[in-house]
Amino acid sequence: MKLNLNTSSSTTILELGDNHYEWDSGRNLARDLLGYIHDKLQENNADWQDITEIHFFSGPGSFTGLRIGACVVNTLADQLQVPLYNQRGEKMDIILPEYGREANISKPKK
């Protein structure tokens, strides 16, 4: 079963096979994302081992959402030993978030 995940905004988009889900994750993404994916797998009479490939929208988008999503898909792909693809369909060893611009890092005050 193909897993497709987009965490670039407060509405998380998950596709499992032909099924499309949208979840207003808001500030609960880090706490609830794995449970949400697992619940949707169970709704489809599937479990983690049924995932055959993972696709991830790596940006641009929410800094925190992309970091959380990338961490989850990188970990799942590694532990399940399944291929991982970015939004352009390129097979990746790991996904790095693409924020769409350079980070705005404040200079130290001292």
C-alpha angles and dihedrals in degrees: 000000000000116000118204118185133186118181097161094117139025088273108073115209118207126180121188111184105309095341120103123201132181122195127185092223096170110166094344098076098106093045099043110025099096092045091049092052091046092049091052091047090053091049085059093048089250139116137201093282090060092067108104101176139004128218121190133190099224098188168171098265144078111005094217096038092053092048092050093045093047091050092051097047093043090052094045093048091049097046096041092042093228129140119268124211134187124223091275091058093251114147110238136191088213134358119237117195117250105213097185095238142032117286115265100229117183117227117244113265093223 
